[in-house]
Amino acid sequence: MLTKDTINDIAAVAREFNLEPAALLAVAEVESGGQVYAVVDDKPEPLIRFEGHYFDRRLTPEKQLRARAEKLASPIAGKIPNPRTQAGRWRLLERAAAIDRKAAYESVSWGVGQVMGAHWAWLGFDSVDALVEEARGGADGQARLMARYIEKAGLAEALTARNWNAFARRYNGPDYRRYRYHTRIATAYQRYRGISPEAEAAPSKLGDTGLGVRQLQVALTRHGHRLQADGQFGERTERAVREFQRIHGLLADGIVDDKVRQLLAARPASARSAVTNRLLATFKSLFKTA
């Protein structure tokens, strides 16, 4: 079962893409097993799966020989096993990236939607690094990546119609019945339909700790505020929250309520830095008082 904060993040993305929140939540839970993050080297990271056969066919002959020798690539699907732990998978990815970063990132399925990095251009990203940045940008980034895939693949109609068989056939492949994807999504949908995704989560404030704070810090960083995602709501995080609130015309009390979460879940308007945003906010304030 997804956490309340994650439910709210995914529900916000669903509304952004005109999808039913309960339906997108159901797919996210089935694809991720209800787990959005793994803590790797003290940082929250999206769940990944490395596909050695994808990697193999994206390499030059010279790099291919090296990758096969290091048991990182094979022309046979499933021949390169994934470690059981996410930490192990991220180490496997690092080894592959040392041979060819672009090919390695393209050969990974990313986040709650398990979207392949190889789809970056088809999904409208400028590079595979941009796709990966979206996946690593928080639960909402992962959900947005999944929603973009659903939209681009023409699956929104099946999802909206709750045609779980049609959706699972195209999203999970011809073996979807064997793994009961359609029935698992249907069951999860019934559970999430009874939950109000807009339910207000408890406000986050100075002194809080945990994964929810890490998610907050990742979201703030995505909006241009430089923070370490250490899960500690300290003074630097509070300052970033106050700055974010001022930029958006909110009471700058440093407390993360539902309104702040909704704004953080939105796609940043641009890649402007927090300093630039602060200057713009200051100018707006001066004009208001002039």
N, C-alpha and C positions, 0 to 999 in steps of 0.2 A: 504494500500500500504506500502510495506517495505521501510525503509530508504536506502539511497545510500550506507552507510557503511555496512548495513546488506546485501544488494544485493551483494556487492563485497565479503563479507565473505562467503555467501552461494554459490556464483558462484565458488569461489576457492575450496570449499569442493566438489562441483559437478565435477570439473575437476579432483580432486584427486581420485574420485571413477569412473571416466570415464562415467559420466552422463551428459546429456545436462543441462547447467545452467538454462535455462528458465523453463525446466520441474521441476527441483527440487525446484526452486523458487515458481512455481505455487502451488506445494503441500504444501510448507511451509506456504504460505500466507493463503491458505484455512484452513489448520489445526490450524493456530494460530490467524486467523482473522486479519493478518497484524501486530500483536503486538508480539514482541519478548521478551520483558521484562516487569516486573512490579516492581516498586520501593517499597521494603518492608524494613522497619526500615532503610531507607536511603541507601539501597543497591539494585542494579539491580539483580533481581532473575528471573529464567525462569518461564513461566506459568505452573501451575500444576493443576491436578484434582485428588482428593482422591476417591478411590473406597472402600467403607465400606465392601462389600461382599468379595473382595480379602483379606482384612485385617482379616476378621472373620475366614476364612479357613486356615490362616497361624498362628494362635495362639494356644497355649496349652489351655486345657479346663479351667484352672484357669484364665489365661489372657483373654480368650474369655468372661468369665462371667463379668470380670471387664470392658472390652471394650464395651460390650452390655449395661451394666448398665450406662456407661457414654455416650451412644448413639454415639459410634465411630465405631461400627461393627454390621453387620446384615447378616444372611444367604441369604437375599433377595436383589438382585441387585437393586440399585437405592433407597433403603430404607434410607440410610444415605445421606442427602442432602449436596451438596457443598455450602459453603457461596458464595455470589455473587461477593465479592471482592477477589483478590488474597491475600491480607493481611490476610483476614479471613481464606482462605484456608491454608496458611502457619501456622497460629495459630492452625488450626485443625490438621495439620500434626505434629506439636510439641506435642500436647496432645497425639496423637497416638504413637509417638516415645517414649514418657515417659513410655508407657506400653511395647512396643517392637520395638526398632529402625529399625532392619532389616525388620521385617514384615511390618512396616509402610512405609518404603521407597520402598519396593517391591509393595506396593498397590497404588502407585501414577503413573500417566502418566506424563512424563516429557518433557517440551520444545516444540519447534515448531512442532516436529513430533508426539507429544503425545505418546511417547514410554513408555510402562509399565516397571517399575523398576524390575518386576518379571522376565523379559527376560535377566537379566544381564549375567548369565552363558551361555545361548544360544548365546548371542551376543559376547562372548569372553572376558568379563570383569572378573577380579579376584574377585570382590565382588560387591554388590549393591552400596556400597559407591563409588567405582570407576566409576560406571555408573552415579551416581549423580554428581560426580566431573566433569565429561565430560559435563553434561547438564548445570552445573553452571559456566562453563569455558568461556562463551561468545557465541555470535551468531554462530560462527563457530563450537564450541563444540556441541551445540544443533543440528546444521545441520549435523555434523559428526555422531551423534547418530542416527538421522533419516536415513542417507545414509547407515549406517551399518545395520539397520533393513531392509531397502529395498533390500540390497544385500543379506542378510542372508535368507530373506523370498522368494527369487527368483522373486522379482518384477521388477528388473532392465530391463528385456526384455520388459515388458508391458509399462514401463515408456519411454524407448527409442523408442518404436514403437508408442508412443502417443495413446495407446489403453486405453483411460481413463476409459471406462466401466470395463475392466478386472482389471485395477489397483485399482480402487475405490472399486470393489467388494471384493478384497482380503485385501485391506488396511483398509477400513472403515466398512466392514461387509455387510451382506445381505440387510440391510436397506439403502444402499447407494443411491438408486434411490429416496427414500422418502425425503432425505435431499439434493438431487441434487449434491452430491459430484462430480460426473463425469462431469457435465456441468459447475460447478463452477471452477474445475481445468482447464477445456478446455478454459474457458474465461480468467482466470488468465494467462494461458500459452500464449495466443495470445498477451496479454499486455506485458509480460516480453520478448517475442521474439523480440519485437521492441525496447528493451532497451539494450544498450551495458553494460553488467555487469562489463566489464573491465574499464568503465569510471572512470577517476581519481577523487577521492574525494578531497575536499579542505584539504591542509595539516593542521595537528593539531600541536599546539605549546604552549609555555609557556603563561599562562594567559587565555587559553580557558577553558570553563566550559560546563557541560551538560552530557547527556547520552552517547554521543560518547566518551567523555573522560573516563567515567566509564567503557565502553566496552574496551577501550585501557588499562586501569589499570588492569582489570580482565585478559586480554590476557598477559600482562607483568608478572603478578603474576603466571600465568600458565607456563610461561617460566623460573620461578625461581627468579623473582624480587619481593621482599616483598613490597607491597603497599596497602594502604587503598583505596578501590574503592569509593572515595567521589565525583567524578565528577569535581575535581579541578585540572587543569594542573599546578601544582606548581613546586617548585624546586626539590622535591624528585622524582616526575614523570619525570621531564626533565633529571635528573641524570640517572634514570633507562633506559630511551630511549637512551641516549648517550652510556651507557654501552652495551645495546642490539645492537646498531649500530656498536660499536667497535668489539664485538664478531663476528658479521657477515661480517666484512670487509667493512663496509659502512662509509661514512663521518659522524663523530660523532657530528652533529650539533644540536641534540635534537629536530629536526622537524620530525614529523611522516608523511611521504609521502606514495605514493602507494606501493613503494618497501618495506618499513618497514611493512605496513599492510599485504602484501602478506607473508612475513616471519613470522609475528605474527600469521597468520591464519594457518600456517603449524603445524603439530603435533610435539611437542618437541621431540628431539632425545632421551632424557632420562630425568630422574628426578634430574639431577645434579643441584646444587644450583647456584645462580648467582655468588657467590664468586668463586666457582670452575671454572665456565665459564670464569670469568675475569682472573683468573690465567692462564688458557689455552691460552686465547687471548694474554696475556703478554708474555708467552713463545714463541708463534708463532711469535710475533713481534720481540723478541730478536734474534730468529734464522734467521729471514729475514735480520736483520741488521748486523749479525755476519759475 
